[in-house]
Amino acid sequence: MATQKPGEWVQSLITRFDNQLPIRTGLHTPQSIQNVEQNKECLINVSKHKFSLVINGLTNTLKYVDSVRISGPEAEKNFYESQLIILDTLEQCLNGQPKDTSRLDETIYVKLLLPEICKFLNMSHDSYLTNQLKHLASKVLFALSLNNFTAVFNRISARLHALSSSGEDTSDTTDLELIQHINVDVRRLIKLLNETVHKFKSLKKSVHLTLAASLE
């Protein structure tokens, strides 16, 4: 492993993490749980030095799990538990993100991750596991917005622009609800309010209500 390039080394860690997920092994033994926890801790530590590579790898793993077709209650449980493990790992990596990581590649990875996280926030099915997923996705988004607020703001801004140009009352307002989950200080709140005021007159009443609830 010492002769591997950094990208290959990180990918090998991601592959090991992926292979130990419940959706791959179907196992819930003490040993399998320990393996998952060890792999999580390893990736969290590595992310402090290879942040973008780890986030990119975890995003791809999340996409893969989301694409798996499941059948039966046991497979469904493995599916949701795998997503919970990935989201928990992402949150801890994002919370430990180095403060100087604002390079272009990391911005791109954040933009790839954000749509995946939004899928969980918009889940309509209610159960114990799906509610856990929504809660964890909210925590991931909060952690992501700490150091990558612009990426989240741009998604909200793009939705405001689309809604202000649309004549439909039933337009999708889910992206505006991201405001409820992000880290907002006074400066960021002013930026959000300025963007909202600029578009307010062009928005439908239903959008006004969504914004009011999200900014509460």
C-alpha positions as CSV (number, residue, x, y, z in Angstrom):
1,M,0.0,0.0,0.0
2,A,3.0,2.3,0.6
3,T,3.7,2.3,-3.1
4,Q,0.2,3.4,-4.1
5,K,-0.7,6.9,-5.2
6,P,-2.9,8.9,-2.7
7,G,-5.9,8.5,-5.0
8,E,-5.5,4.8,-5.3
9,W,-4.9,4.4,-1.6
10,V,-8.1,6.4,-0.7
11,Q,-10.1,4.4,-3.2
12,S,-8.9,1.1,-1.7
13,L,-10.2,2.4,1.7
14,I,-13.5,3.4,0.1
15,T,-13.8,0.0,-1.5
16,R,-13.2,-1.8,1.8
17,F,-15.8,0.5,3.5
18,D,-18.3,-0.3,0.7
19,N,-17.7,-4.0,0.9
20,Q,-18.5,-4.1,4.6
21,L,-21.9,-2.3,4.3
22,P,-24.9,-4.4,5.3
23,I,-26.3,-4.1,1.8
24,R,-23.2,-6.0,0.6
25,T,-22.7,-8.5,3.5
26,G,-26.2,-8.9,4.8
27,L,-24.6,-9.4,8.2
28,H,-25.4,-7.9,11.6
29,T,-22.9,-9.8,13.8
30,P,-20.7,-8.1,16.4
31,Q,-17.7,-8.6,14.1
32,S,-19.4,-7.1,11.1
33,I,-20.5,-4.1,13.1
34,Q,-16.9,-3.7,14.4
35,N,-15.5,-3.9,10.9
36,V,-17.9,-1.1,9.7
37,E,-17.0,1.1,12.7
38,Q,-13.2,0.6,12.0
39,N,-13.6,1.5,8.4
40,K,-15.7,4.6,9.3
41,E,-13.0,5.8,11.7
42,C,-10.3,5.2,9.2
43,L,-12.1,7.3,6.5
44,I,-12.9,10.1,9.0
45,N,-9.2,10.3,9.9
46,V,-8.0,10.2,6.3
47,S,-10.5,12.9,5.3
48,K,-8.6,15.4,7.4
49,H,-5.8,15.2,4.9
50,K,-7.5,13.9,1.7
51,F,-10.9,15.6,2.1
52,S,-12.1,15.8,-1.5
53,L,-11.1,12.3,-2.3
54,V,-13.0,10.8,0.6
55,I,-16.1,13.0,0.1
56,N,-16.1,12.0,-3.6
57,G,-15.7,8.3,-2.8
58,L,-18.5,8.4,-0.2
59,T,-20.8,10.3,-2.6
60,N,-20.3,7.6,-5.2
61,T,-21.0,4.9,-2.6
62,L,-24.2,6.7,-1.6
63,K,-25.3,6.8,-5.3
64,Y,-24.5,3.2,-5.7
65,V,-26.6,2.1,-2.7
66,D,-29.5,4.3,-3.8
67,S,-29.5,2.5,-7.2
68,V,-29.7,-1.0,-5.7
69,R,-33.0,-2.8,-6.2
70,I,-34.3,-4.4,-3.0
71,S,-36.9,-7.0,-2.3
72,G,-38.1,-8.1,1.1
73,P,-38.0,-6.7,4.6
74,E,-34.4,-7.9,5.4
75,A,-33.0,-6.4,2.2
76,E,-34.9,-3.1,2.9
77,K,-33.4,-3.0,6.4
78,N,-29.9,-3.5,5.0
79,F,-30.6,-0.8,2.4
80,Y,-31.6,1.8,5.0
81,E,-28.9,0.9,7.5
82,S,-26.2,1.2,4.8
83,Q,-27.5,4.7,3.9
84,L,-27.4,5.6,7.6
85,I,-23.8,4.4,7.9
86,I,-22.7,6.5,4.9
87,L,-24.6,9.6,6.0
88,D,-23.1,9.4,9.5
89,T,-19.6,9.0,8.0
90,L,-20.2,12.0,5.7
91,E,-21.3,14.2,8.6
92,Q,-18.3,13.4,10.7
93,C,-15.9,14.0,7.7
94,L,-17.6,17.3,7.0
95,N,-17.4,18.4,10.6
96,G,-13.7,17.8,10.5
97,Q,-13.2,19.5,7.1
98,P,-9.9,21.6,7.1
99,K,-10.7,25.3,7.1
100,D,-8.5,26.0,4.1
101,T,-10.2,23.5,1.7
102,S,-11.8,25.9,-0.8
103,R,-10.2,24.6,-3.9
104,L,-12.2,24.1,-7.1
105,D,-12.3,20.3,-7.0
106,E,-13.8,20.3,-3.5
107,T,-16.4,22.8,-4.6
108,I,-17.3,20.3,-7.4
109,Y,-17.6,17.4,-5.0
110,V,-19.9,19.4,-2.7
111,K,-22.1,20.2,-5.7
112,L,-22.3,16.5,-6.5
113,L,-23.1,15.6,-2.9
114,L,-25.8,18.2,-2.3
115,P,-28.4,16.7,-4.7
116,E,-27.9,13.3,-3.1
117,I,-28.6,14.7,0.4
118,C,-31.7,16.6,-0.8
119,K,-33.2,13.2,-1.9
120,F,-33.3,12.2,1.8
121,L,-34.8,15.5,3.0
122,N,-37.6,15.1,0.4
123,M,-38.5,11.5,1.3
124,S,-42.3,11.0,1.6
125,H,-42.3,7.6,3.2
126,D,-42.5,7.7,7.0
127,S,-41.0,5.0,9.2
128,Y,-38.5,4.8,12.0
129,L,-35.5,4.2,9.6
130,T,-36.6,6.8,7.1
131,N,-37.1,9.4,9.9
132,Q,-33.5,8.6,11.0
133,L,-32.3,9.1,7.5
134,K,-34.0,12.5,7.3
135,H,-32.5,13.5,10.6
136,L,-29.0,12.5,9.6
137,A,-29.3,14.1,6.2
138,S,-30.3,17.4,7.9
139,K,-27.1,17.1,10.1
140,V,-25.0,16.4,7.0
141,L,-26.5,19.5,5.3
142,F,-25.8,21.6,8.3
143,A,-22.2,20.4,8.5
144,L,-21.8,20.9,4.7
145,S,-23.1,24.5,4.9
146,L,-20.5,25.4,7.6
147,N,-17.6,25.6,5.1
148,N,-19.5,25.4,1.8
149,F,-22.4,27.8,2.3
150,T,-22.0,29.2,-1.2
151,A,-22.8,25.9,-2.8
152,V,-26.0,25.6,-0.8
153,F,-26.9,29.2,-1.3
154,N,-26.5,28.9,-5.1
155,R,-29.0,26.0,-5.1
156,I,-31.5,28.0,-3.1
157,S,-30.9,31.1,-5.4
158,A,-31.4,29.0,-8.5
159,R,-34.7,27.7,-7.3
160,L,-35.9,31.2,-6.4
161,H,-35.0,32.4,-9.9
162,A,-36.8,29.4,-11.5
163,L,-39.9,30.0,-9.3
164,S,-40.0,33.8,-10.0
165,S,-40.0,33.0,-13.7
166,S,-42.7,30.3,-13.5
167,G,-46.4,31.0,-13.8
168,E,-47.4,27.8,-12.0
169,D,-48.7,27.6,-8.4
170,T,-47.6,24.0,-8.1
171,S,-43.9,24.6,-8.7
172,D,-41.4,22.6,-6.7
173,T,-40.4,24.5,-3.6
174,T,-38.4,21.8,-1.8
175,D,-35.0,23.4,-2.4
176,L,-36.3,26.5,-0.4
177,E,-36.8,24.2,2.6
178,L,-33.0,23.7,2.7
179,I,-32.9,27.0,4.6
180,Q,-34.3,25.1,7.6
181,H,-31.3,22.8,7.8
182,I,-28.3,25.1,7.1
183,N,-25.9,27.0,9.3
184,V,-26.9,30.6,9.2
185,D,-25.2,33.5,11.0
186,V,-26.2,37.2,10.6
187,R,-24.2,37.8,7.5
188,R,-25.6,34.7,5.8
189,L,-29.2,35.5,6.9
190,I,-28.8,39.0,5.3
191,K,-27.6,37.4,2.1
192,L,-30.6,35.0,2.0
193,L,-33.1,37.8,2.9
194,N,-31.7,40.1,0.2
195,E,-32.0,37.3,-2.4
196,T,-35.6,36.6,-1.3
197,V,-36.6,40.3,-1.3
198,H,-35.2,40.7,-4.8
199,K,-37.5,38.0,-6.1
200,F,-40.4,38.3,-3.7
201,K,-42.8,40.3,-6.0
202,S,-42.4,37.7,-8.8
203,L,-43.2,34.7,-6.5
204,K,-46.6,33.1,-6.0
205,K,-48.4,33.1,-2.6
206,S,-47.7,29.4,-2.1
207,V,-44.0,30.2,-2.4
208,H,-44.3,33.1,0.1
209,L,-45.7,30.6,2.6
210,T,-42.9,28.1,2.1
211,L,-40.3,30.9,2.5
212,A,-42.0,32.3,5.6
213,A,-42.0,28.8,7.2
214,S,-38.4,28.1,6.2
215,L,-37.1,31.5,7.5
216,E,-39.0,31.3,10.8
